[in-house]
Amino acid sequence: MEGDERMSQSDISDKLFTIRYKCDDKSHLVIKDTQTCLNCVTKDCNYFCPSDVYEWEKKLKITTVAFENCIECGTCRIACPSYNIDWVYPKGGYGMTYKFG
């Protein structure tokens, strides 16, 4: 990239705003074993998801899943070092709709 043309967080948020998501009442993302998350030192899922689906709740000692934010990129399927996230496409009629291609 020429100069310093990296995308800022606000640019990413603006682009994510162009996505339409029809939310199901049941998550298509499931943490398989909460103990695995508790034992995880790095909590990588809090950082690799581009739409901030995963967040470690220190008080509750669980990883929360905001599946409504998911852009269905599939990163969590392969980036969790323990493969502790069960990821499937949302059922028919639910999930992502992109406005611009």
Contacts in CASP RR format, 6 or more apart in sequence:
PFRMAT RR
TARGET T0000
AUTHOR 0000-0000-0000
METHOD contacts of the structure
MODEL  1
MEGDERMSQSDISDKLFTIRYKCDDKSHLVIKDTQTCLNCVTKDCNYFCP
SDVYEWEKKLKITTVAFENCIECGTCRIACPSYNIDWVYPKGGYGMTYKF
G
12 50 0 8 1.000
16 50 0 8 1.000
16 51 0 8 1.000
16 71 0 8 1.000
18 98 0 8 1.000
18 99 0 8 1.000
18 100 0 8 1.000
19 71 0 8 1.000
19 96 0 8 1.000
19 97 0 8 1.000
19 98 0 8 1.000
19 99 0 8 1.000
20 96 0 8 1.000
20 97 0 8 1.000
20 98 0 8 1.000
20 99 0 8 1.000
21 68 0 8 1.000
21 69 0 8 1.000
21 70 0 8 1.000
21 95 0 8 1.000
21 96 0 8 1.000
21 97 0 8 1.000
22 93 0 8 1.000
22 94 0 8 1.000
22 95 0 8 1.000
22 97 0 8 1.000
23 67 0 8 1.000
23 68 0 8 1.000
23 94 0 8 1.000
23 95 0 8 1.000
24 90 0 8 1.000
24 91 0 8 1.000
24 94 0 8 1.000
24 95 0 8 1.000
27 65 0 8 1.000
27 67 0 8 1.000
28 67 0 8 1.000
28 70 0 8 1.000
28 87 0 8 1.000
28 88 0 8 1.000
28 89 0 8 1.000
28 90 0 8 1.000
28 91 0 8 1.000
28 94 0 8 1.000
28 95 0 8 1.000
29 53 0 8 1.000
29 65 0 8 1.000
29 67 0 8 1.000
29 70 0 8 1.000
29 76 0 8 1.000
29 85 0 8 1.000
29 86 0 8 1.000
29 87 0 8 1.000
30 65 0 8 1.000
30 85 0 8 1.000
30 86 0 8 1.000
31 37 0 8 1.000
31 62 0 8 1.000
31 63 0 8 1.000
31 65 0 8 1.000
31 84 0 8 1.000
31 85 0 8 1.000
31 86 0 8 1.000
32 84 0 8 1.000
32 85 0 8 1.000
32 86 0 8 1.000
33 84 0 8 1.000
34 62 0 8 1.000
34 63 0 8 1.000
36 82 0 8 1.000
36 84 0 8 1.000
37 43 0 8 1.000
37 56 0 8 1.000
37 62 0 8 1.000
37 63 0 8 1.000
37 84 0 8 1.000
38 61 0 8 1.000
38 62 0 8 1.000
40 81 0 8 1.000
40 82 0 8 1.000
40 84 0 8 1.000
42 81 0 8 1.000
43 56 0 8 1.000
43 63 0 8 1.000
44 79 0 8 1.000
44 80 0 8 1.000
44 81 0 8 1.000
45 53 0 8 1.000
45 54 0 8 1.000
45 63 0 8 1.000
45 76 0 8 1.000
45 79 0 8 1.000
45 80 0 8 1.000
45 85 0 8 1.000
46 54 0 8 1.000
46 55 0 8 1.000
46 56 0 8 1.000
46 63 0 8 1.000
48 75 0 8 1.000
48 76 0 8 1.000
48 79 0 8 1.000
49 75 0 8 1.000
49 76 0 8 1.000
50 71 0 8 1.000
50 73 0 8 1.000
50 75 0 8 1.000
51 69 0 8 1.000
51 70 0 8 1.000
51 71 0 8 1.000
52 66 0 8 1.000
52 69 0 8 1.000
53 65 0 8 1.000
53 66 0 8 1.000
53 67 0 8 1.000
53 69 0 8 1.000
53 70 0 8 1.000
53 76 0 8 1.000
54 63 0 8 1.000
54 64 0 8 1.000
54 65 0 8 1.000
54 66 0 8 1.000
54 76 0 8 1.000
55 63 0 8 1.000
55 64 0 8 1.000
55 66 0 8 1.000
56 62 0 8 1.000
56 63 0 8 1.000
56 64 0 8 1.000
57 63 0 8 1.000
57 64 0 8 1.000
70 95 0 8 1.000
71 96 0 8 1.000
72 89 0 8 1.000
72 90 0 8 1.000
72 95 0 8 1.000
72 96 0 8 1.000
74 87 0 8 1.000
76 85 0 8 1.000
76 87 0 8 1.000
77 83 0 8 1.000
77 85 0 8 1.000
77 87 0 8 1.000
89 95 0 8 1.000
END
